[in-house]
Amino acid sequence: MGSHYRPVDGESPTLAVVQAVATAAGRQPEDLEPLYDSIDGGALDGVLEGGGDVRVRFEFAGFDVDVTLEEVRLTERA
């Protein structure tokens, strides 16, 4: 089962991912492992904010993350 998160206006993709995972995991964002252990946040923001129809997939904090500029989709890893 997965969950979806829509970033608020002006929210960076990295912040959207952290907020989505924290919400899905029932934890505070600061209690998650560092995002940089899974992906370079600056590169993630740069690729997604660079325009075009771009999708990035990676694993973070026990979730498979599928992120675009408009949405974060999460699937809990088994």
PDB file with SEQRES, HELIX, SHEET and CRYST1 records, atoms N, CA, C and O in Angstrom:
SEQRES   1 A   78  MET GLY SER HIS TYR ARG PRO VAL ASP GLY GLU SER PRO          
SEQRES   2 A   78  THR LEU ALA VAL VAL GLN ALA VAL ALA THR ALA ALA GLY          
SEQRES   3 A   78  ARG GLN PRO GLU ASP LEU GLU PRO LEU TYR ASP SER ILE          
SEQRES   4 A   78  ASP GLY GLY ALA LEU ASP GLY VAL LEU GLU GLY GLY GLY          
SEQRES   5 A   78  ASP VAL ARG VAL ARG PHE GLU PHE ALA GLY PHE ASP VAL          
SEQRES   6 A   78  ASP VAL THR LEU GLU GLU VAL ARG LEU THR GLU ARG ALA          
HELIX    1 AA1 PRO A   13  ALA A   25  1                                  13    
HELIX    2 AA2 PRO A   29  ASP A   31  5                                   3    
HELIX    3 AA3 LEU A   35  ASP A   37  5                                   3    
HELIX    4 AA4 GLY A   41  GLU A   49  1                                   9    
SHEET    1 AA1 4 GLY A   2  TYR A   5  0                                        
SHEET    2 AA1 4 VAL A  72  GLU A  76 -1                                        
SHEET    3 AA1 4 PHE A  63  VAL A  67 -1                                        
SHEET    4 AA1 4 VAL A  56  PHE A  60 -1                                        
CRYST1    1.000    1.000    1.000  90.00  90.00  90.00 P 1           1          
ATOM      1  N   MET A   1       0.850  -1.169   0.000  1.00  0.00           N  
ATOM      2  CA  MET A   1       0.000   0.000   0.000  1.00  0.00           C  
ATOM      3  C   MET A   1       0.898   1.235   0.000  1.00  0.00           C  
ATOM      4  O   MET A   1       1.923   1.263   0.682  1.00  0.00           O  
ATOM      5  N   GLY A   2       0.516   2.242  -0.757  1.00  0.00           N  
ATOM      6  CA  GLY A   2       1.331   3.439  -0.858  1.00  0.00           C  
ATOM      7  C   GLY A   2       0.588   4.671  -0.374  1.00  0.00           C  
ATOM      8  O   GLY A   2      -0.604   4.629  -0.070  1.00  0.00           O  
ATOM      9  N   SER A   3       1.327   5.765  -0.312  1.00  0.00           N  
ATOM     10  CA  SER A   3       0.725   7.036   0.056  1.00  0.00           C  
ATOM     11  C   SER A   3       1.249   8.110  -0.877  1.00  0.00           C  
ATOM     12  O   SER A   3       2.304   7.960  -1.493  1.00  0.00           O  
ATOM     13  N   HIS A   4       0.492   9.198  -0.970  1.00  0.00           N  
ATOM     14  CA  HIS A   4       0.828  10.307  -1.852  1.00  0.00           C  
ATOM     15  C   HIS A   4       0.923  11.587  -1.051  1.00  0.00           C  
ATOM     16  O   HIS A   4       0.197  11.776  -0.075  1.00  0.00           O  
ATOM     17  N   TYR A   5       1.812  12.458  -1.464  1.00  0.00           N  
ATOM     18  CA  TYR A   5       1.996  13.761  -0.818  1.00  0.00           C  
ATOM     19  C   TYR A   5       2.161  14.799  -1.908  1.00  0.00           C  
ATOM     20  O   TYR A   5       2.972  14.627  -2.818  1.00  0.00           O  
ATOM     21  N   ARG A   6       1.406  15.863  -1.825  1.00  0.00           N  
ATOM     22  CA  ARG A   6       1.526  16.976  -2.758  1.00  0.00           C  
ATOM     23  C   ARG A   6       2.263  18.114  -2.061  1.00  0.00           C  
ATOM     24  O   ARG A   6       1.792  18.625  -1.045  1.00  0.00           O  
ATOM     25  N   PRO A   7       3.412  18.514  -2.596  1.00  0.00           N  
ATOM     26  CA  PRO A   7       4.158  19.617  -1.974  1.00  0.00           C  
ATOM     27  C   PRO A   7       3.336  20.913  -1.971  1.00  0.00           C  
ATOM     28  O   PRO A   7       2.539  21.151  -2.879  1.00  0.00           O  
ATOM     29  N   VAL A   8       3.534  21.730  -0.964  1.00  0.00           N  
ATOM     30  CA  VAL A   8       2.912  23.043  -0.924  1.00  0.00           C  
ATOM     31  C   VAL A   8       3.713  23.980  -1.812  1.00  0.00           C  
ATOM     32  O   VAL A   8       4.880  23.716  -2.100  1.00  0.00           O  
ATOM     33  N   ASP A   9       3.099  25.070  -2.245  1.00  0.00           N  
ATOM     34  CA  ASP A   9       3.788  26.027  -3.116  1.00  0.00           C  
ATOM     35  C   ASP A   9       5.107  26.471  -2.494  1.00  0.00           C  
ATOM     36  O   ASP A   9       5.165  26.851  -1.325  1.00  0.00           O  
ATOM     37  N   GLY A  10       6.154  26.416  -3.297  1.00  0.00           N  
ATOM     38  CA  GLY A  10       7.463  26.870  -2.853  1.00  0.00           C  
ATOM     39  C   GLY A  10       8.270  25.841  -2.079  1.00  0.00           C  
ATOM     40  O   GLY A  10       9.426  26.098  -1.741  1.00  0.00           O  
ATOM     41  N   GLU A  11       7.689  24.682  -1.789  1.00  0.00           N  
ATOM     42  CA  GLU A  11       8.395  23.639  -1.043  1.00  0.00           C  
ATOM     43  C   GLU A  11       9.354  22.903  -1.976  1.00  0.00           C  
ATOM     44  O   GLU A  11       8.951  22.460  -3.051  1.00  0.00           O  
ATOM     45  N   SER A  12      10.607  22.771  -1.580  1.00  0.00           N  
ATOM     46  CA  SER A  12      11.587  22.081  -2.412  1.00  0.00           C  
ATOM     47  C   SER A  12      11.274  20.584  -2.458  1.00  0.00           C  
ATOM     48  O   SER A  12      10.644  20.050  -1.545  1.00  0.00           O  
ATOM     49  N   PRO A  13      11.714  19.912  -3.521  1.00  0.00           N  
ATOM     50  CA  PRO A  13      11.510  18.468  -3.578  1.00  0.00           C  
ATOM     51  C   PRO A  13      12.120  17.732  -2.378  1.00  0.00           C  
ATOM     52  O   PRO A  13      11.518  16.782  -1.876  1.00  0.00           O  
ATOM     53  N   THR A  14      13.291  18.149  -1.914  1.00  0.00           N  
ATOM     54  CA  THR A  14      13.897  17.454  -0.776  1.00  0.00           C  
ATOM     55  C   THR A  14      13.046  17.611   0.478  1.00  0.00           C  
ATOM     56  O   THR A  14      12.847  16.645   1.215  1.00  0.00           O  
ATOM     57  N   LEU A  15      12.551  18.798   0.724  1.00  0.00           N  
ATOM     58  CA  LEU A  15      11.688  19.008   1.893  1.00  0.00           C  
ATOM     59  C   LEU A  15      10.393  18.227   1.747  1.00  0.00           C  
ATOM     60  O   LEU A  15       9.892  17.668   2.722  1.00  0.00           O  
ATOM     61  N   ALA A  16       9.849  18.184   0.541  1.00  0.00           N  
ATOM     62  CA  ALA A  16       8.625  17.424   0.305  1.00  0.00           C  
ATOM     63  C   ALA A  16       8.827  15.943   0.609  1.00  0.00           C  
ATOM     64  O   ALA A  16       7.958  15.308   1.207  1.00  0.00           O  
ATOM     65  N   VAL A  17       9.972  15.388   0.199  1.00  0.00           N  
ATOM     66  CA  VAL A  17      10.263  13.979   0.468  1.00  0.00           C  
ATOM     67  C   VAL A  17      10.349  13.732   1.974  1.00  0.00           C  
ATOM     68  O   VAL A  17       9.747  12.788   2.484  1.00  0.00           O  
ATOM     69  N   VAL A  18      11.085  14.567   2.675  1.00  0.00           N  
ATOM     70  CA  VAL A  18      11.242  14.391   4.124  1.00  0.00           C  
ATOM     71  C   VAL A  18       9.888  14.510   4.827  1.00  0.00           C  
ATOM     72  O   VAL A  18       9.580  13.709   5.710  1.00  0.00           O  
ATOM     73  N   GLN A  19       9.087  15.491   4.450  1.00  0.00           N  
ATOM     74  CA  GLN A  19       7.764  15.671   5.072  1.00  0.00           C  
ATOM     75  C   GLN A  19       6.863  14.469   4.784  1.00  0.00           C  
ATOM     76  O   GLN A  19       6.169  13.979   5.675  1.00  0.00           O  
ATOM     77  N   ALA A  20       6.878  13.999   3.541  1.00  0.00           N  
ATOM     78  CA  ALA A  20       6.043  12.860   3.164  1.00  0.00           C  
ATOM     79  C   ALA A  20       6.416  11.604   3.939  1.00  0.00           C  
ATOM     80  O   ALA A  20       5.548  10.907   4.463  1.00  0.00           O  
ATOM     81  N   VAL A  21       7.710  11.322   4.007  1.00  0.00           N  
ATOM     82  CA  VAL A  21       8.163  10.119   4.720  1.00  0.00           C  
ATOM     83  C   VAL A  21       7.883  10.234   6.214  1.00  0.00           C  
ATOM     84  O   VAL A  21       7.442   9.265   6.832  1.00  0.00           O  
ATOM     85  N   ALA A  22       8.127  11.379   6.793  1.00  0.00           N  
ATOM     86  CA  ALA A  22       7.858  11.566   8.222  1.00  0.00           C  
ATOM     87  C   ALA A  22       6.377  11.347   8.519  1.00  0.00           C  
ATOM     88  O   ALA A  22       6.026  10.674   9.489  1.00  0.00           O  
ATOM     89  N   THR A  23       5.521  11.911   7.690  1.00  0.00           N  
ATOM     90  CA  THR A  23       4.079  11.742   7.886  1.00  0.00           C  
ATOM     91  C   THR A  23       3.675  10.279   7.755  1.00  0.00           C  
ATOM     92  O   THR A  23       2.939   9.756   8.592  1.00  0.00           O  
ATOM     93  N   ALA A  24       4.157   9.619   6.704  1.00  0.00           N  
ATOM     94  CA  ALA A  24       3.809   8.211   6.479  1.00  0.00           C  
ATOM     95  C   ALA A  24       4.334   7.306   7.586  1.00  0.00           C  
ATOM     96  O   ALA A  24       3.700   6.311   7.936  1.00  0.00           O  
ATOM     97  N   ALA A  25       5.488   7.652   8.133  1.00  0.00           N  
ATOM     98  CA  ALA A  25       6.107   6.827   9.182  1.00  0.00           C  
ATOM     99  C   ALA A  25       5.615   7.198  10.578  1.00  0.00           C  
ATOM    100  O   ALA A  25       5.926   6.504  11.547  1.00  0.00           O  
ATOM    101  N   GLY A  26       4.850   8.286  10.693  1.00  0.00           N  
ATOM    102  CA  GLY A  26       4.374   8.721  12.003  1.00  0.00           C  
ATOM    103  C   GLY A  26       5.503   9.238  12.882  1.00  0.00           C  
ATOM    104  O   GLY A  26       5.486   9.059  14.099  1.00  0.00           O  
ATOM    105  N   ARG A  27       6.482   9.878  12.256  1.00  0.00           N  
ATOM    106  CA  ARG A  27       7.651  10.383  12.984  1.00  0.00           C  
ATOM    107  C   ARG A  27       7.853  11.860  12.686  1.00  0.00           C  
ATOM    108  O   ARG A  27       7.254  12.399  11.755  1.00  0.00           O  
ATOM    109  N   GLN A  28       8.687  12.505  13.467  1.00  0.00           N  
ATOM    110  CA  GLN A  28       9.078  13.880  13.207  1.00  0.00           C  
ATOM    111  C   GLN A  28      10.182  13.874  12.157  1.00  0.00           C  
ATOM    112  O   GLN A  28      11.006  12.959  12.151  1.00  0.00           O  
ATOM    113  N   PRO A  29      10.226  14.865  11.270  1.00  0.00           N  
ATOM    114  CA  PRO A  29      11.268  14.887  10.248  1.00  0.00           C  
ATOM    115  C   PRO A  29      12.682  14.782  10.818  1.00  0.00           C  
ATOM    116  O   PRO A  29      13.536  14.113  10.237  1.00  0.00           O  
ATOM    117  N   GLU A  30      12.931  15.436  11.944  1.00  0.00           N  
ATOM    118  CA  GLU A  30      14.274  15.409  12.522  1.00  0.00           C  
ATOM    119  C   GLU A  30      14.647  14.043  13.103  1.00  0.00           C  
ATOM    120  O   GLU A  30      15.813  13.804  13.417  1.00  0.00           O  
ATOM    121  N   ASP A  31      13.667  13.146  13.247  1.00  0.00           N  
ATOM    122  CA  ASP A  31      13.940  11.813  13.766  1.00  0.00           C  
ATOM    123  C   ASP A  31      14.275  10.801  12.669  1.00  0.00           C  
ATOM    124  O   ASP A  31      14.624   9.657  12.962  1.00  0.00           O  
ATOM    125  N   LEU A  32      14.168  11.224  11.407  1.00  0.00           N  
ATOM    126  CA  LEU A  32      14.504  10.335  10.291  1.00  0.00           C  
ATOM    127  C   LEU A  32      16.009  10.300  10.078  1.00  0.00           C  
ATOM    128  O   LEU A  32      16.725  11.207  10.504  1.00  0.00           O  
ATOM    129  N   GLU A  33      16.483   9.257   9.422  1.00  0.00           N  
ATOM    130  CA  GLU A  33      17.890   9.214   9.017  1.00  0.00           C  
ATOM    131  C   GLU A  33      18.129  10.372   8.050  1.00  0.00           C  
ATOM    132  O   GLU A  33      17.182  10.844   7.421  1.00  0.00           O  
ATOM    133  N   PRO A  34      19.350  10.832   7.918  1.00  0.00           N  
ATOM    134  CA  PRO A  34      19.616  11.939   6.988  1.00  0.00           C  
ATOM    135  C   PRO A  34      19.298  11.550   5.544  1.00  0.00           C  
ATOM    136  O   PRO A  34      19.650  10.461   5.090  1.00  0.00           O  
ATOM    137  N   LEU A  35      18.635  12.446   4.841  1.00  0.00           N  
ATOM    138  CA  LEU A  35      18.296  12.192   3.444  1.00  0.00           C  
ATOM    139  C   LEU A  35      19.548  11.944   2.619  1.00  0.00           C  
ATOM    140  O   LEU A  35      19.534  11.123   1.702  1.00  0.00           O  
ATOM    141  N   TYR A  36      20.637  12.647   2.936  1.00  0.00           N  
ATOM    142  CA  TYR A  36      21.865  12.504   2.140  1.00  0.00           C  
ATOM    143  C   TYR A  36      22.466  11.108   2.223  1.00  0.00           C  
ATOM    144  O   TYR A  36      23.348  10.776   1.431  1.00  0.00           O  
ATOM    145  N   ASP A  37      22.008  10.276   3.170  1.00  0.00           N  
ATOM    146  CA  ASP A  37      22.454   8.880   3.191  1.00  0.00           C  
ATOM    147  C   ASP A  37      21.856   8.098   2.017  1.00  0.00           C  
ATOM    148  O   ASP A  37      22.362   7.038   1.650  1.00  0.00           O  
ATOM    149  N   SER A  38      20.768   8.629   1.428  1.00  0.00           N  
ATOM    150  CA  SER A  38      20.082   7.957   0.329  1.00  0.00           C  
ATOM    151  C   SER A  38      20.267   8.645  -1.010  1.00  0.00           C  
ATOM    152  O   SER A  38      20.363   7.982  -2.043  1.00  0.00           O  
ATOM    153  N   ILE A  39      20.318   9.981  -0.999  1.00  0.00           N  
ATOM    154  CA  ILE A  39      20.401  10.735  -2.250  1.00  0.00           C  
ATOM    155  C   ILE A  39      20.959  12.126  -1.969  1.00  0.00           C  
ATOM    156  O   ILE A  39      20.787  12.657  -0.872  1.00  0.00           O  
ATOM    157  N   ASP A  40      21.614  12.705  -2.941  1.00  0.00           N  
ATOM    158  CA  ASP A  40      22.120  14.070  -2.840  1.00  0.00           C  
ATOM    159  C   ASP A  40      20.939  15.032  -3.004  1.00  0.00           C  
ATOM    160  O   ASP A  40      20.384  15.155  -4.096  1.00  0.00           O  
ATOM    161  N   GLY A  41      20.561  15.706  -1.930  1.00  0.00           N  
ATOM    162  CA  GLY A  41      19.402  16.594  -1.950  1.00  0.00           C  
ATOM    163  C   GLY A  41      19.540  17.739  -2.937  1.00  0.00           C  
ATOM    164  O   GLY A  41      18.571  18.106  -3.600  1.00  0.00           O  
ATOM    165  N   GLY A  42      20.726  18.304  -3.039  1.00  0.00           N  
ATOM    166  CA  GLY A  42      20.947  19.386  -3.989  1.00  0.00           C  
ATOM    167  C   GLY A  42      20.758  18.921  -5.428  1.00  0.00           C  
ATOM    168  O   GLY A  42      20.180  19.632  -6.250  1.00  0.00           O  
ATOM    169  N   ALA A  43      21.243  17.741  -5.719  1.00  0.00           N  
ATOM    170  CA  ALA A  43      21.067  17.178  -7.063  1.00  0.00           C  
ATOM    171  C   ALA A  43      19.597  16.861  -7.327  1.00  0.00           C  
ATOM    172  O   ALA A  43      19.098  17.103  -8.426  1.00  0.00           O  
ATOM    173  N   LEU A  44      18.905  16.323  -6.327  1.00  0.00           N  
ATOM    174  CA  LEU A  44      17.476  16.026  -6.473  1.00  0.00           C  
ATOM    175  C   LEU A  44      16.704  17.296  -6.804  1.00  0.00           C  
ATOM    176  O   LEU A  44      15.916  17.319  -7.750  1.00  0.00           O  
ATOM    177  N   ASP A  45      16.926  18.346  -6.031  1.00  0.00           N  
ATOM    178  CA  ASP A  45      16.248  19.620  -6.297  1.00  0.00           C  
ATOM    179  C   ASP A  45      16.599  20.142  -7.685  1.00  0.00           C  
ATOM    180  O   ASP A  45      15.717  20.571  -8.428  1.00  0.00           O  
ATOM    181  N   GLY A  46      17.880  20.108  -8.038  1.00  0.00           N  
ATOM    182  CA  GLY A  46      18.320  20.621  -9.323  1.00  0.00           C  
ATOM    183  C   GLY A  46      17.700  19.901 -10.503  1.00  0.00           C  
ATOM    184  O   GLY A  46      17.271  20.535 -11.468  1.00  0.00           O  
ATOM    185  N   VAL A  47      17.650  18.577 -10.433  1.00  0.00           N  
ATOM    186  CA  VAL A  47      17.086  17.781 -11.528  1.00  0.00           C  
ATOM    187  C   VAL A  47      15.590  18.044 -11.663  1.00  0.00           C  
ATOM    188  O   VAL A  47      15.097  18.265 -12.769  1.00  0.00           O  
ATOM    189  N   LEU A  48      14.870  18.022 -10.553  1.00  0.00           N  
ATOM    190  CA  LEU A  48      13.418  18.180 -10.622  1.00  0.00           C  
ATOM    191  C   LEU A  48      13.009  19.615 -10.937  1.00  0.00           C  
ATOM    192  O   LEU A  48      12.026  19.834 -11.645  1.00  0.00           O  
ATOM    193  N   GLU A  49      13.738  20.580 -10.429  1.00  0.00           N  
ATOM    194  CA  GLU A  49      13.373  21.977 -10.661  1.00  0.00           C  
ATOM    195  C   GLU A  49      13.907  22.487 -11.999  1.00  0.00           C  
ATOM    196  O   GLU A  49      13.612  23.617 -12.390  1.00  0.00           O  
ATOM    197  N   GLY A  50      14.691  21.666 -12.706  1.00  0.00           N  
ATOM    198  CA  GLY A  50      15.261  22.052 -13.985  1.00  0.00           C  
ATOM    199  C   GLY A  50      14.269  22.035 -15.133  1.00  0.00           C  
ATOM    200  O   GLY A  50      14.608  22.445 -16.243  1.00  0.00           O  
ATOM    201  N   GLY A  51      13.073  21.580 -14.895  1.00  0.00           N  
ATOM    202  CA  GLY A  51      12.055  21.555 -15.929  1.00  0.00           C  
ATOM    203  C   GLY A  51      11.935  20.203 -16.586  1.00  0.00           C  
ATOM    204  O   GLY A  51      12.779  19.325 -16.401  1.00  0.00           O  
ATOM    205  N   GLY A  52      10.899  20.048 -17.340  1.00  0.00           N  
ATOM    206  CA  GLY A  52      10.664  18.794 -18.039  1.00  0.00           C  
ATOM    207  C   GLY A  52       9.896  17.804 -17.179  1.00  0.00           C  
ATOM    208  O   GLY A  52       9.608  18.050 -16.008  1.00  0.00           O  
ATOM    209  N   ASP A  53       9.579  16.696 -17.790  1.00  0.00           N  
ATOM    210  CA  ASP A  53       8.829  15.630 -17.124  1.00  0.00           C  
ATOM    211  C   ASP A  53       9.827  14.648 -16.519  1.00  0.00           C  
ATOM    212  O   ASP A  53      10.190  13.653 -17.145  1.00  0.00           O  
ATOM    213  N   VAL A  54      10.264  14.938 -15.303  1.00  0.00           N  
ATOM    214  CA  VAL A  54      11.321  14.157 -14.657  1.00  0.00           C  
ATOM    215  C   VAL A  54      10.753  13.432 -13.444  1.00  0.00           C  
ATOM    216  O   VAL A  54       9.960  13.990 -12.685  1.00  0.00           O  
ATOM    217  N   ARG A  55      11.169  12.185 -13.272  1.00  0.00           N  
ATOM    218  CA  ARG A  55      10.776  11.363 -12.127  1.00  0.00           C  
ATOM    219  C   ARG A  55      12.050  10.750 -11.559  1.00  0.00           C  
ATOM    220  O   ARG A  55      12.896  10.258 -12.306  1.00  0.00           O  
ATOM    221  N   VAL A  56      12.184  10.783 -10.233  1.00  0.00           N  
ATOM    222  CA  VAL A  56      13.346  10.200  -9.567  1.00  0.00           C  
ATOM    223  C   VAL A  56      12.840   9.160  -8.572  1.00  0.00           C  
ATOM    224  O   VAL A  56      11.887   9.402  -7.831  1.00  0.00           O  
ATOM    225  N   ARG A  57      13.494   7.997  -8.569  1.00  0.00           N  
ATOM    226  CA  ARG A  57      13.120   6.918  -7.643  1.00  0.00           C  
ATOM    227  C   ARG A  57      14.337   6.527  -6.815  1.00  0.00           C  
ATOM    228  O   ARG A  57      15.449   6.405  -7.329  1.00  0.00           O  
ATOM    229  N   PHE A  58      14.098   6.333  -5.518  1.00  0.00           N  
ATOM    230  CA  PHE A  58      15.161   5.904  -4.617  1.00  0.00           C  
ATOM    231  C   PHE A  58      14.536   5.367  -3.335  1.00  0.00           C  
ATOM    232  O   PHE A  58      13.326   5.470  -3.137  1.00  0.00           O  
ATOM    233  N   GLU A  59      15.367   4.793  -2.465  1.00  0.00           N  
ATOM    234  CA  GLU A  59      14.920   4.268  -1.177  1.00  0.00           C  
ATOM    235  C   GLU A  59      15.335   5.240  -0.082  1.00  0.00           C  
ATOM    236  O   GLU A  59      16.444   5.773  -0.093  1.00  0.00           O  
ATOM    237  N   PHE A  60      14.422   5.462   0.866  1.00  0.00           N  
ATOM    238  CA  PHE A  60      14.731   6.349   1.995  1.00  0.00           C  
ATOM    239  C   PHE A  60      13.896   5.952   3.202  1.00  0.00           C  
ATOM    240  O   PHE A  60      12.671   5.870   3.120  1.00  0.00           O  
ATOM    241  N   ALA A  61      14.562   5.708   4.313  1.00  0.00           N  
ATOM    242  CA  ALA A  61      13.922   5.462   5.617  1.00  0.00           C  
ATOM    243  C   ALA A  61      12.840   4.388   5.568  1.00  0.00           C  
ATOM    244  O   ALA A  61      11.779   4.539   6.174  1.00  0.00           O  
ATOM    245  N   GLY A  62      13.110   3.311   4.849  1.00  0.00           N  
ATOM    246  CA  GLY A  62      12.176   2.189   4.790  1.00  0.00           C  
ATOM    247  C   GLY A  62      11.077   2.326   3.756  1.00  0.00           C  
ATOM    248  O   GLY A  62      10.122   1.549   3.763  1.00  0.00           O  
ATOM    249  N   PHE A  63      11.196   3.307   2.861  1.00  0.00           N  
ATOM    250  CA  PHE A  63      10.201   3.524   1.815  1.00  0.00           C  
ATOM    251  C   PHE A  63      10.867   3.572   0.449  1.00  0.00           C  
ATOM    252  O   PHE A  63      11.997   4.041   0.314  1.00  0.00           O  
ATOM    253  N   ASP A  64      10.156   3.079  -0.563  1.00  0.00           N  
ATOM    254  CA  ASP A  64      10.515   3.352  -1.945  1.00  0.00           C  
ATOM    255  C   ASP A  64       9.873   4.693  -2.264  1.00  0.00           C  
ATOM    256  O   ASP A  64       8.665   4.867  -2.107  1.00  0.00           O  
ATOM    257  N   VAL A  65      10.682   5.632  -2.710  1.00  0.00           N  
ATOM    258  CA  VAL A  65      10.226   6.994  -2.981  1.00  0.00           C  
ATOM    259  C   VAL A  65      10.222   7.206  -4.490  1.00  0.00           C  
ATOM    260  O   VAL A  65      11.191   6.886  -5.179  1.00  0.00           O  
ATOM    261  N   ASP A  66       9.126   7.747  -4.986  1.00  0.00           N  
ATOM    262  CA  ASP A  66       8.962   8.081  -6.402  1.00  0.00           C  
ATOM    263  C   ASP A  66       8.524   9.543  -6.413  1.00  0.00           C  
ATOM    264  O   ASP A  66       7.403   9.859  -6.015  1.00  0.00           O  
ATOM    265  N   VAL A  67       9.400  10.432  -6.866  1.00  0.00           N  
ATOM    266  CA  VAL A  67       9.129  11.865  -6.721  1.00  0.00           C  
ATOM    267  C   VAL A  67       9.201  12.595  -8.056  1.00  0.00           C  
ATOM    268  O   VAL A  67      10.091  12.361  -8.874  1.00  0.00           O  
ATOM    269  N   THR A  68       8.227  13.490  -8.247  1.00  0.00           N  
ATOM    270  CA  THR A  68       8.237  14.450  -9.335  1.00  0.00           C  
ATOM    271  C   THR A  68       8.121  15.825  -8.681  1.00  0.00           C  
ATOM    272  O   THR A  68       8.036  15.927  -7.457  1.00  0.00           O  
ATOM    273  N   LEU A  69       8.119  16.862  -9.481  1.00  0.00           N  
ATOM    274  CA  LEU A  69       7.977  18.203  -8.927  1.00  0.00           C  
ATOM    275  C   LEU A  69       6.588  18.400  -8.321  1.00  0.00           C  
ATOM    276  O   LEU A  69       6.415  19.240  -7.437  1.00  0.00           O  
ATOM    277  N   GLU A  70       5.613  17.650  -8.777  1.00  0.00           N  
ATOM    278  CA  GLU A  70       4.228  17.816  -8.312  1.00  0.00           C  
ATOM    279  C   GLU A  70       3.786  16.834  -7.241  1.00  0.00           C  
ATOM    280  O   GLU A  70       2.766  17.064  -6.591  1.00  0.00           O  
ATOM    281  N   GLU A  71       4.530  15.733  -7.034  1.00  0.00           N  
ATOM    282  CA  GLU A  71       4.027  14.690  -6.142  1.00  0.00           C  
ATOM    283  C   GLU A  71       5.144  13.796  -5.617  1.00  0.00           C  
ATOM    284  O   GLU A  71       6.145  13.552  -6.291  1.00  0.00           O  
ATOM    285  N   VAL A  72       4.942  13.319  -4.398  1.00  0.00           N  
ATOM    286  CA  VAL A  72       5.800  12.289  -3.807  1.00  0.00           C  
ATOM    287  C   VAL A  72       4.905  11.071  -3.564  1.00  0.00           C  
ATOM    288  O   VAL A  72       3.878  11.166  -2.893  1.00  0.00           O  
ATOM    289  N   ARG A  73       5.309   9.931  -4.116  1.00  0.00           N  
ATOM    290  CA  ARG A  73       4.601   8.675  -3.870  1.00  0.00           C  
ATOM    291  C   ARG A  73       5.514   7.779  -3.050  1.00  0.00           C  
ATOM    292  O   ARG A  73       6.709   7.667  -3.321  1.00  0.00           O  
ATOM    293  N   LEU A  74       4.935   7.149  -2.049  1.00  0.00           N  
ATOM    294  CA  LEU A  74       5.709   6.282  -1.154  1.00  0.00           C  
ATOM    295  C   LEU A  74       5.106   4.886  -1.124  1.00  0.00           C  
ATOM    296  O   LEU A  74       3.888   4.712  -1.123  1.00  0.00           O  
ATOM    297  N   THR A  75       5.987   3.903  -1.099  1.00  0.00           N  
ATOM    298  CA  THR A  75       5.586   2.528  -0.869  1.00  0.00           C  
ATOM    299  C   THR A  75       6.485   1.983   0.220  1.00  0.00           C  
ATOM    300  O   THR A  75       7.710   2.011   0.100  1.00  0.00           O  
ATOM    301  N   GLU A  76       5.871   1.486   1.284  1.00  0.00           N  
ATOM    302  CA  GLU A  76       6.664   0.933   2.389  1.00  0.00           C  
ATOM    303  C   GLU A  76       7.356  -0.329   1.925  1.00  0.00           C  
ATOM    304  O   GLU A  76       6.741  -1.194   1.301  1.00  0.00           O  
ATOM    305  N   ARG A  77       8.647  -0.432   2.233  1.00  0.00           N  
ATOM    306  CA  ARG A  77       9.420  -1.604   1.851  1.00  0.00           C  
ATOM    307  C   ARG A  77       9.083  -2.761   2.779  1.00  0.00           C  
ATOM    308  O   ARG A  77       8.849  -2.576   3.973  1.00  0.00           O  
ATOM    309  N   ALA A  78       9.063  -3.945   2.209  1.00  0.00           N  
ATOM    310  CA  ALA A  78       8.734  -5.156   2.987  1.00  0.00           C  
ATOM    311  C   ALA A  78       9.916  -5.585   3.824  1.00  0.00           C  
ATOM    312  O   ALA A  78       9.833  -6.580   4.544  1.00  0.00           O  
TER     313      ALA A  78                                                      
END                                                                             
